[in-house]
C-alpha cells in the first residue's frame, strides 16, 4: 500500500523499489484470488491460515496453510504472466533467470512444516501445492517435485478433491493445541516497510485522488468528491479520512504526521477547510497532544 501511494503521488522511487512494488502488487492480486477460491471451494473441515511466517532453522513463509485433523496442505501462489520454466535446477520467467529458486524453497518449506506438524501428531500428513494462478502463465519443468504443480484451469478440481472425504471441523481443544505449536515457531514479517523521510512531504504531489482510478482529476463540492474520469462519487468526509490514512502509510515511521495542517496541505490546501478536517479527524481518530503539537493516531 505504501509503495502504491508513492507511485500515485509521483514520488521518485529507486528502480529496486519500483520492481518490488510490481512484484508485491502481482503477488497480492494472486493471493487475493486464491483466498476467494478457498472460501468458495473448501468446507468447514478445513482451518485456513494465510501469510504464516515462521522460523524453523531459517525464516520461511506459507501463503496459505490449510489444516485438517490429519492433513496439512501448504499452498504457495505465483502470479506470473508469461512462460515460467524450471530447468537445470534454476527458475526462469520469460527466458530471464530469476534470483530465487522458490521451487526448491517450497520443498524445504513442506519438509519443515512436516516436522512442526509432527509435534502435534505423527499421524499428520503434510502436502504442498504450487499454484500458478495467472491465466496467461505456461509452466515447463524438467524436474518432478514431491509437491503438486497446479495451473489455474486445474485449481478448482484440485480443491474439490480435497473435500471428497467428509470430515468434521476441528474440535476447539485440538485446534488450540495446533495453534500453540504453530505459535512456537511463528515470527513477525521481517520485511517491514520504511517510511518516507519527512522532508519528502514538501515535494510529493498534493491533491485529492479518486479511490478507484487514482487520478487527481476530481470535482469537489460542499459535501461530495466526484471523479471526472470514472465518475465515482465519495462523501467529502470519507475523502478526508482516506487522505489521512494515505499520509500515515507514506510516512510510516512518523506516527505524528497526521495533523490538521498536514492533511490540509496534503489534500491540496483547497479541498476542505481546516475546521472541517479537524472535526472529521477528531471524530474518527484518537487525538494526541495539545495546541499546535496535536496529531491524530491512526493504527495501520
Secondary structure, 3 states (H helix, E strand, C coil): CHHHHHHHCCCCCCHHHHHHHHHHHHHHHHHHHHHHHHHHHCCCCCEEEEEEEEECCCEEEEEEEEECCCEEEEEEEECCCEEEEEECCEEEECCEECCCCHHHHHHHHHHHHHHHHHCCCCCCEEEEEEEECCCCEEEEECCCCCCEEEEHHHHHHHHHHHCCCCCCCCCHHHHHHHHHHHHHHECCCCCCCCCCCHHHHHCCCCCCCCCCCCCCCEEECCCEEEECCCCCEEEHHHHHHHHHHHHHHHCCCCCCCCCHHHHHHHCCCCCCCHHHHHHHHHHHCEEECCHHHCEEECCC
